[in-house]
Amino acid sequence: MHLLLTDRLACPRCGPDFGLILMAGDVRDRRVFEGYLGCFNCREEYPVDAGIADLRPPPRAPIGASPGLPADDPEKALRLAALLGVREGPGHLLVMGEPAAQAERVAAMVESIEVVAVHPGFEGTDEVAGVSRIRVGNVLPLQSYAMRGVALEGAFVTSHLDEGLRVIPPGARLVLLGAPEGTRETLEARGLELLLATDRALVAER
């Protein structure tokens, strides 16, 4: 996890107005490998282990066997970067589900961008430059308007659509892959501008 991501994090119990304080045990090249993040309001502590920040509210279920990440793919990464529409940093992008497999390639394509990635397949993987791996519950542990773009895939579209909208500012894009029927109408009803609508992808701008 990149050290500067701490400035964008929020307590998942107390809400986006309550930031987290980092108590780092192992920091190398501005990346946190071990430590914990604490909330000054509820006093809850969220561990960082092997570079992965566990930002699920308690009670936290044990971490099961990793299903493995999908294969990274240069073409998929290029398409994802184009759909998100961010050409340069600084800033953060959030990718959840299958797009997380392309996080490292996207980070390498877009200068000064840190990709915040959520996927159970990250368990047991190594820390890499440009990618902050986190675990989340139903609430994204992020301050409002903290991300320059968000990509959600599969079940995450249903479970985190509202939260994905909350963390992007005006002018940022929300990319939905494999969205259920009716999602397009939901986005339009919320005043988003639809930029792309195919069987596989919806791209909307706030």
Order of alpha helices (4+ residues) and beta strands (2+ residues): beta-beta-beta-beta-beta-alpha-beta-alpha-beta-beta-beta-alpha-beta-alpha-beta-beta
